[in-house]
Amino acid sequence: MSMPDKEAEHWGEVARGWSDKGYANELLGEQKRKTYIDLITRWTRITAGQKILKTDLFAEAFGVEQFFFDIVPAKSDVVGIDVSIEIVAEARSQALKRGMDAGQYLCGDVKQLPLRDNSIDLIISDSTLDHFPTEAEIITALEELGRVLKNGGTLILTIDNKSNLTYPPYCITRLWMKLGLAPYFIGRTLSLSRLRRALKEIGLTIEENTAILHYPHPDGLVRWLERSLRYSSRGKLDNAIRKGLACLNRLEGSKIKYLTGRYIAVKAVKGGAT
């Protein structure tokens, strides 16, 4: 079985069991949605005339963390890509329910995009490339994103932040997955400096960068803690949890943001000034 087939099988299996396993966290999802909407709207202005590529449709399929439907005009020219046919089908269904045009939601590999060179105005890639097992695959995916982006086009990308103080060594991550404690495959990532070099090599220049979503690893523990507090308090602590997450998010404006943020976020422009 080829690597794309294995990836598609894995994510299809995750998708089929996601709702049943209770991984959805309403308050964490709410915070993530707000964070992405704020990030994207302050970094770019989305118009109906743009051709937009959205990589990874998992959030759009399962709703709690989705932000994309909230920031694009209903009749935008959108291409959605995901390696899993199950995820694509569910994302397409959710888009149609919101009056969005889902005609170009495609099953495909971000490392081999079924798109023409220089055909996309804006790419939004949220934590897609940190699910590959090797750095080489991340670079391949970046090259593909650069290939399809128009000159002057914008890439907004987030990726796991290995500088986070709680980011575990990859041997611990592998053990975590082997024990079945991770809901999906957790891959490699790049440092900000390595990401900057990789983008520069394919003709993209980072114009903005930051770190977002300031709560610690492991993800499963944080999700469990939210569910436990909400269940034990019967929802009475919901506002306190929201305020706590909002307070942590203010660390984005601090000098230690790259030590506390879970994701590196960059805005890169093709052919931008060095």
C-alpha positions in Angstrom: 0.0 0.0 0.0 1.4 3.4 -1.0 2.0 6.2 1.5 -1.0 8.3 0.3 -3.2 5.2 0.5 -2.1 4.6 4.1 -2.7 8.2 5.0 -6.2 8.1 3.5 -7.0 4.9 5.3 -5.8 6.3 8.6 -7.8 9.5 8.4 -10.8 7.7 7.1 -10.7 5.5 10.2 -10.3 8.5 12.4 -13.2 10.2 10.8 -15.5 7.2 11.1 -14.9 7.1 14.9 -14.4 10.7 15.8 -18.0 11.6 17.0 -18.3 8.3 18.9 -15.2 8.8 20.9 -16.1 12.2 22.3 -13.0 14.1 21.3 -15.0 17.3 20.5 -14.4 20.0 23.1 -16.8 22.9 22.7 -14.9 25.5 24.7 -11.4 24.7 23.3 -13.0 24.6 19.8 -14.6 27.9 20.4 -11.3 29.4 21.4 -9.5 27.9 18.4 -12.2 29.2 16.0 -11.9 32.8 17.4 -8.1 32.7 17.3 -8.0 31.6 13.7 -10.6 34.1 12.6 -8.7 36.9 14.3 -5.4 35.8 12.9 -6.6 35.5 9.3 -8.8 38.7 9.2 -5.9 40.8 10.5 -3.4 39.3 8.1 -5.5 39.4 4.9 -8.7 40.7 3.3 -10.7 37.9 1.7 -12.8 38.9 -1.3 -15.2 37.0 -3.5 -12.9 37.4 -6.5 -10.1 35.4 -5.0 -9.4 31.7 -5.7 -8.8 30.1 -2.3 -7.2 26.8 -1.4 -8.0 25.3 2.0 -5.9 22.3 3.0 -7.2 19.8 5.5 -11.0 19.7 5.8 -11.2 17.9 9.2 -12.4 20.9 11.1 -14.9 21.8 8.4 -16.2 18.2 8.5 -16.7 18.0 12.3 -17.7 21.5 13.1 -16.6 22.4 16.6 -13.3 24.0 15.6 -14.2 25.1 12.1 -13.5 28.7 11.2 -13.3 28.7 7.4 -17.0 28.9 6.7 -17.1 32.0 8.9 -14.5 34.0 7.0 -15.2 33.3 3.3 -18.1 34.8 1.3 -20.7 32.2 0.5 -20.1 32.1 -3.3 -16.3 32.3 -3.1 -14.1 30.3 -5.5 -12.8 27.7 -3.0 -10.9 24.5 -3.5 -10.9 22.2 -0.5 -8.4 19.4 -0.3 -8.2 16.4 2.1 -6.6 13.0 1.7 -9.7 11.2 3.1 -12.8 10.7 1.0 -14.9 10.4 4.2 -13.7 13.8 5.5 -14.2 15.4 2.1 -17.8 14.1 1.9 -18.7 15.3 5.4 -17.0 18.7 4.8 -18.9 19.1 1.6 -22.2 18.3 3.4 -21.5 20.9 6.1 -20.6 23.5 3.5 -23.8 22.9 1.6 -25.8 23.3 4.8 -24.3 26.7 5.2 -25.0 27.8 1.6 -21.4 27.4 0.5 -20.4 26.1 -2.9 -18.6 22.8 -2.2 -18.3 21.8 -5.9 -14.4 21.8 -5.7 -14.0 19.9 -2.5 -11.5 17.3 -3.6 -9.9 14.1 -2.3 -6.2 14.6 -2.8 -2.7 14.7 -1.3 -1.3 18.1 -0.4 2.1 16.7 -1.4 0.8 16.2 -5.0 -1.9 18.8 -5.6 -4.2 18.3 -8.5 -4.0 22.0 -9.4 -2.3 24.1 -12.1 0.8 26.2 -11.4 0.1 29.8 -10.3 -3.6 29.3 -10.0 -4.4 30.2 -6.3 -4.6 33.7 -4.8 -4.8 32.6 -1.1 -3.9 29.4 0.7 -5.0 28.6 4.2 -3.2 25.6 5.7 -4.0 25.1 9.3 -1.9 22.4 11.0 -1.9 20.2 7.9 1.8 19.6 7.4 2.6 18.5 11.0 0.9 15.2 10.3 3.7 13.8 8.1 6.3 11.4 9.5 9.3 13.1 7.9 10.6 16.6 7.4 11.2 15.8 3.8 7.4 15.3 3.3 6.8 18.7 4.9 9.2 20.3 2.4 7.5 18.5 -0.5 4.1 19.9 0.6 5.5 23.4 0.9 6.9 23.1 -2.6 3.5 22.1 -3.9 1.8 25.0 -2.1 4.4 27.4 -3.6 3.9 25.9 -7.0 0.1 26.5 -7.2 0.3 30.0 -5.5 0.1 33.0 -7.9 2.9 35.5 -7.9 1.9 38.0 -5.2 -0.4 35.4 -3.6 -0.5 34.8 0.1 0.0 31.6 2.2 -1.3 31.6 5.8 0.1 28.5 7.5 0.2 27.1 11.0 2.4 24.2 12.2 3.2 22.6 15.5 5.6 24.7 17.5 8.6 22.6 18.7 9.9 25.6 20.8 6.9 25.3 23.1 8.1 24.5 26.6 5.8 21.5 26.9 6.4 20.1 23.4 7.4 16.5 24.0 10.4 14.7 22.4 9.3 12.7 19.4 10.1 9.4 21.1 7.4 10.3 23.7 5.0 11.2 20.9 5.6 7.8 19.3 5.0 6.0 22.6 1.8 8.1 23.1 0.5 7.0 19.7 1.6 3.3 20.2 -0.4 3.2 23.5 -3.5 4.5 21.6 -3.5 7.7 23.7 -3.4 10.0 20.6 -6.6 10.2 18.5 -4.7 10.5 15.2 -1.1 10.4 13.8 1.1 13.2 15.1 4.0 14.0 12.8 7.1 16.0 12.6 7.3 19.8 12.4 9.8 22.6 11.5 11.2 25.4 13.7 10.4 28.9 12.6 13.9 29.5 11.3 13.8 26.2 9.3 10.3 27.1 7.9 11.6 30.5 6.9 14.5 29.0 5.0 12.3 26.4 3.3 9.8 29.1 2.2 12.6 31.3 0.9 14.0 28.5 -1.2 10.7 28.2 -3.1 10.3 32.0 -3.5 8.0 32.9 -0.6 8.9 35.5 2.0 7.4 35.5 5.5 5.9 38.9 6.2 4.2 38.1 9.5 4.8 35.5 12.1 3.5 34.7 15.6 2.6 31.8 17.9 -1.0 31.0 18.7 -3.2 28.9 21.1 -1.4 29.2 24.4 -2.1 26.1 26.4 0.2 23.2 27.2 0.7 19.7 25.8 -0.4 16.9 25.8 -3.6 17.7 23.9 -5.4 14.7 25.3 -4.9 15.9 28.9 -6.1 19.4 28.2 -9.2 18.0 26.4 -9.9 15.6 29.3 -9.5 18.5 31.8 -12.1 20.7 30.0 -14.6 17.8 29.8 -14.1 16.9 33.4 -14.5 20.5 34.7 -17.6 21.0 32.6 -19.2 17.7 33.6 -18.4 18.0 37.3 -19.7 21.6 37.5 -22.7 20.9 35.1 -21.6 23.8 33.0 -21.3 26.4 35.8 -17.6 26.8 35.1 -18.0 27.4 31.4 -17.5 31.2 31.6 -14.5 30.8 33.9 -12.9 28.3 31.5 -13.6 30.7 28.6 -11.9 33.6 30.6 -9.0 31.4 31.5 -8.4 30.4 27.8 -8.7 34.0 26.7 -6.2 35.1 29.4 -3.7 32.5 28.2 -4.3 33.7 24.6 -3.0 37.1 25.6 0.5 35.5 25.8 0.6 36.0 22.0 1.5 39.7 22.8 4.3 38.7 25.1 8.0 38.2 24.6 7.6 34.5 25.6 5.0 33.7 23.0 7.1 31.1 21.2 7.7 29.3 24.5 3.9 29.0 25.2 2.2 28.9 21.8 1.2 25.5 20.5 1.4 26.6 16.8 3.7 28.7 14.8 1.7 30.9 12.4 3.1 32.6 9.3 1.9 34.8 6.5 4.1 34.3 3.5 3.9 36.1 0.1 5.1 34.6 -3.2 7.7 36.9 -4.7 7.5 39.2 -1.6 10.4 41.6 -0.7 13.1 40.0 1.3 
